[in-house]
Amino acid sequence: MSFLRRWTAAQARQYLLSFPEVGPKRASCVLLSYLQHPAQPVDTHLHRLAQRLGYVSAASKAVDAEVWLERHLPATWQAHYEVHLNAIVYGEVTCRAVHPLCSSCVLADLYPSALANGEQIGPVLGADA
């Protein structure tokens, strides 16, 4: 599959999506990790962050967050890779689905669902609390 490195990210994505078992997330994972194209795979953690930051609505699907992030992040492989890895860790440790640690969140002032002094400022989108 190394021939895909010579293609644009859009061409490689279209080719990967032509396989029956390849969906948007898997195609983005291959583009980002193997082909080193700027692509943004969205797992549950990154999707939750995008919802809480207001990038996408609470009713959005992961592909909506992927589209938003790909449009707004710098078009470099490194920017996408760093966001992907950091969002996974941040979503597992701090911005958890249940009982997020909003009081210690470095992004709390950026999103309406943050908790201040133990009181909820806005709805915690997507949380099962």
Secondary structure as GFF3:
##gff-version 3
##sequence-region A 1 129
A	DSSP	three_ten_helix	2	6	.	.	.	ID=ss1
A	DSSP	alpha_helix	9	17	.	.	.	ID=ss2
A	DSSP	alpha_helix	24	29	.	.	.	ID=ss3
A	DSSP	pi_helix	30	34	.	.	.	ID=ss4
A	DSSP	alpha_helix	44	52	.	.	.	ID=ss5
A	DSSP	alpha_helix	62	72	.	.	.	ID=ss6
A	DSSP	alpha_helix	77	93	.	.	.	ID=ss7
A	DSSP	three_ten_helix	102	104	.	.	.	ID=ss8
A	DSSP	three_ten_helix	108	110	.	.	.	ID=ss9
A	DSSP	beta_strand	115	116	.	.	.	ID=ss10
A	DSSP	beta_strand	119	120	.	.	.	ID=ss11
###
